[in-house]
Amino acid sequence: MSKILVTGGAGFIGSNFVRLLIAQTDHEVLNFDALTYAGNLENLAEVEQDPRYAFIKGDITNRDEVEAVFEHGPSLVVHFAAESHVDRSVMDAGAFVLTNVLGTQVLIDVARAKGVQRFLHVSTDEVYGSLGASGKFSETTPLQPNSPYSASKTGSDLLVRAACHTHGFPGIITRCSNNYGPYQFPEKLIPLMIANALEGKSLPVYGDGRNVRDWIYVGDHCRALLEVLARGRDGEVYNIGGNEERENIWVVRSILEILGRDESLIEFVRDRPGHDLRYAIDASKIASELEWNPAHDFAAGLRETVQWYLTHQDWWQRVRSGSYRDYYQRQYGGGQR
């Protein structure tokens, strides 16, 4: 049994990963999260009484707080913590540089000093830039980020790479396609469209809706991360994709069809600056080396996701109102467990 430090474990992917660790492994889990707008401890209510789980509130950019959490003795680090909303980065890139670049370097420095056995850095396919009508991103595709968010993630990727090559740091980088599933913050495409449709509000779609993303169910992504953590090779990059390319407008129309709502709710809006046209992941490396493949096809996974949001309307309504942020005070009294 190892002790794993999960940064950003109260976010969408991080909380799904923490629940998987508790359910399917014997690891002890330290969840280190600053609880910014997308960090929601309600996501982890079902595991917070487990003796193998502990939450510690802290900021990865604060070296003193990072050093303090490493005093608990984690031997493995899985690094999710990041500012991740592209639209917010377009409005103000400063927080993205601070958290994603500086914060990652602070973690690397302390992890090196403490001699961790493995540092898994969870990144994104957006670092590769945009594809044309054909082709896929491989691990050797040049990095060409087009948004402040993806530029900051590229910076963090390169810092991990540099630590591996300069210091022999036991780092691994994963780059994943678009995730969907339970507990996703309602600013993202799929939960936003579900919530707006249920409330009878317009569904804003950028441009003509023809931008293409490769979708992966969050549980499949988390299973892949477990495989990389256990059997991946230090210094390597592993792409993780769902092999499910869909135009945004197809996704939106499918959600309306599942919910029985009319397409008149769709409202095409001015496109986002620098909006990448198409992403697609070549995940053959992780499939061949670690024998991982996604278990969910997108059509079935989307129906499962819509059903989750239907039966958890209280969750996303609390997120939309901001009341979810009171959970920390209620459960932890401003302290930590």
Secondary structure by P-SEA (a helix, b strand, c coil): cbbbbbcccccaaaaaaaaaaaacccbbbbbbbcccccccccccccccccccbbbbbbbcccaaaaaaaacccccccccccccccaaaaaaccccccccaaaaaaaaaaaaaaacccbbbbbbccccccccccbbbbcccccbbbccaaaaaaaaaaaaaaaaaaacccbbbbbbbcccccccccccccaaaaaaaaaaccccccccccccccccccaaaaaaaaaaaaccccccbbbbbbccccccaaaaaaaaaaaacccccccccccccccccccccccaaaaaaaccccccccaaaaaaaaaaaaaaaaaaaaaaaacccccccccccccccc
